Amino acid sequence: MKAFGFDVRWKVAQPYVTVEDYRKAALKRLPPFVRGYLDGGAEDLVTLNENRDAFLRWSLKSKVLTATGTPDISTAAVGQNLSLPILLAPTGFSGLYRWESDIAAARAAEKRGTRLIASTVSSWSLEEIAQATTQDHCIQLYPREGDFAARLMKRAWDAGYRSLFLTVDSPVLGNRENERRKGMSMPLVLTPWRMLEMAAHPRWLYETLRYRRVSARNLVSGSSFSDAAESFKIHARELVQSTLSWDDFSWMRDHWKGRIYLKGVVDADDARTAVALGADGVVVSNHGGRQLDFAQSTLAALPPIAAAVGGRAEILLDGGVRRGTDVIKAIALGANAVLIGRPFLYGLTVAGQPGIEHVLDIFRSEITRALTLMGVRSIRELDASWLIDRRDFSAKDDSQHTPLSLASSLEAHTQHEPKTIRA
Ligand SMILES: Cc1cc2nc3c(=O)[nH]c(=O)nc-3n(C[C@H](O)[C@H](O)[C@H](O)COP(=O)(O)O)c2cc1C
């Protein structure tokens, strides 16, 4: 409606402009124990925060009057041409946020020209996810020799999965204290206070009780809260194993005909070993800061890994990617593409499939705009020469130019940073 020259709308729609907008809205919609599971990390959250801070280290170069046109941001990853350099990371139990969970994610990814990597502990079974989409699929498992893994691999292959991601950063579950403090446990312990917290989120409570998609459907056949408790047990007993070795990886390599990736690599020697043993790629990941606190940030770990295996294997990165410029920096430092975990879960929580699509659209428009402003025609042109190390100009007086959290994290990075990258 027009009035006095203004467009007037009576529907009060919350404008979601950034991933952070989705984060704030998503956290409001969830009771504290689910919020703690989604947004928390290990111990003092040092790695969780440094994953973000690491992106602040780099400024972007820009050149003017380059007649860039609309930059090409498509890339090749997981044996596919993706229309943007972002995949959706495997995230378990995502039916806790919204029942459509993995189906919504797989469909949103496909609609936006990319892929979901389905988690072993997804809330929908790998067959259900495959049936909901048409292209070939990606799945995450844990490396483990034996019948349990063989059965899952066969099911995945038969359902059309061709890229297998083996998560190797979880020989034991990370110490997620905040999650425990907020009452995230399986079985869920119901106290009067927890029931009040749930009742204070009626929409979440109604949908969760009505649709009940809270278990790991690859591991159990039901999807209620007691099935969820059972799937947590199976997860802990069969999948989180501190006895795993490179032999388990080699066994899986031998038993999988498709592409295979190691997820959770932060060490260049490990990346070399993985490729020597037949990995098609690695995901530089610390599980979004949920496993080893004080693990190096993934962006800081990337350059030596790119130097070790770049060109011979695909390199993907995740952890703290929240902006188009983060994607640009990761690619400039040697990644082929990135994974996002929490950002798409925020979109899922707020609006289901359209929410995830919108989060991907936000990334797409941020990447495209930033590349245009930089004068870059294609993400394939990016390399470290497009980055400027802020430490070079902030070294003289950190206090004037550098936020406090960045200053301390830069100090940490200074000690560990490889010497190879210099803009
Ligand atoms: C709630 C949640 C559940 C996750 N579940 C899994 C999982 O089942 N398997 C896995 O390999 N990684 C899992 N991850 C790690 C993600 O795949 C990814 O490494 C991480 O989320 C990337 O960091 P970001 O959230 O900052 O993007 C999970 C992460 C979150 C936040």
PDBQT file of the ligand as one rigid body, heavy atoms in Angstrom, charges set to zero:
ROOT
HETATM    1  C1  LIG A 501      25.301 -29.154  16.027  1.00  0.00    +0.000 C 
HETATM    2  C2  LIG A 501      26.459 -29.751  15.262  1.00  0.00    +0.000 A 
HETATM    3  C3  LIG A 501      26.469 -31.112  14.986  1.00  0.00    +0.000 A 
HETATM    4  C4  LIG A 501      27.540 -31.659  14.276  1.00  0.00    +0.000 A 
HETATM    5  N1  LIG A 501      27.507 -32.993  13.952  1.00  0.00    +0.000 NA
HETATM    6  C5  LIG A 501      28.516 -33.522  13.195  1.00  0.00    +0.000 A 
HETATM    7  C6  LIG A 501      28.444 -34.861  12.750  1.00  0.00    +0.000 A 
HETATM    8  O1  LIG A 501      27.479 -35.581  12.997  1.00  0.00    +0.000 OA
HETATM    9  N2  LIG A 501      29.494 -35.350  12.026  1.00  0.00    +0.000 N 
HETATM   10  C7  LIG A 501      30.588 -34.564  11.703  1.00  0.00    +0.000 A 
HETATM   11  O2  LIG A 501      31.510 -35.035  11.047  1.00  0.00    +0.000 OA
HETATM   12  N3  LIG A 501      30.636 -33.271  12.096  1.00  0.00    +0.000 NA
HETATM   13  C8  LIG A 501      29.639 -32.733  12.813  1.00  0.00    +0.000 A 
HETATM   14  N4  LIG A 501      29.678 -31.417  13.171  1.00  0.00    +0.000 N 
HETATM   15  C9  LIG A 501      30.809 -30.565  12.712  1.00  0.00    +0.000 C 
HETATM   16  C10 LIG A 501      30.462 -29.938  11.357  1.00  0.00    +0.000 C 
HETATM   17  O3  LIG A 501      30.462 -30.911  10.338  1.00  0.00    +0.000 OA
HETATM   18  C11 LIG A 501      31.482 -28.854  10.961  1.00  0.00    +0.000 C 
HETATM   19  O4  LIG A 501      32.774 -29.394  11.029  1.00  0.00    +0.000 OA
HETATM   20  C12 LIG A 501      31.394 -27.603  11.817  1.00  0.00    +0.000 C 
HETATM   21  O5  LIG A 501      30.050 -27.309  12.143  1.00  0.00    +0.000 OA
HETATM   22  C13 LIG A 501      31.987 -26.419  11.059  1.00  0.00    +0.000 C 
HETATM   23  O6  LIG A 501      31.991 -25.272  11.827  1.00  0.00    +0.000 OA
HETATM   24  P1  LIG A 501      30.866 -24.125  11.731  1.00  0.00    +0.000 P 
HETATM   25  O7  LIG A 501      29.676 -24.638  12.464  1.00  0.00    +0.000 OA
HETATM   26  O8  LIG A 501      31.520 -22.975  12.415  1.00  0.00    +0.000 OA
HETATM   27  O9  LIG A 501      30.576 -23.870  10.272  1.00  0.00    +0.000 OA
HETATM   28  C14 LIG A 501      28.636 -30.848  13.872  1.00  0.00    +0.000 A 
HETATM   29  C15 LIG A 501      28.602 -29.480  14.151  1.00  0.00    +0.000 A 
HETATM   30  C16 LIG A 501      27.524 -28.924  14.828  1.00  0.00    +0.000 A 
HETATM   31  C17 LIG A 501      27.510 -27.447  15.082  1.00  0.00    +0.000 C 
ENDROOT
TORSDOF 0
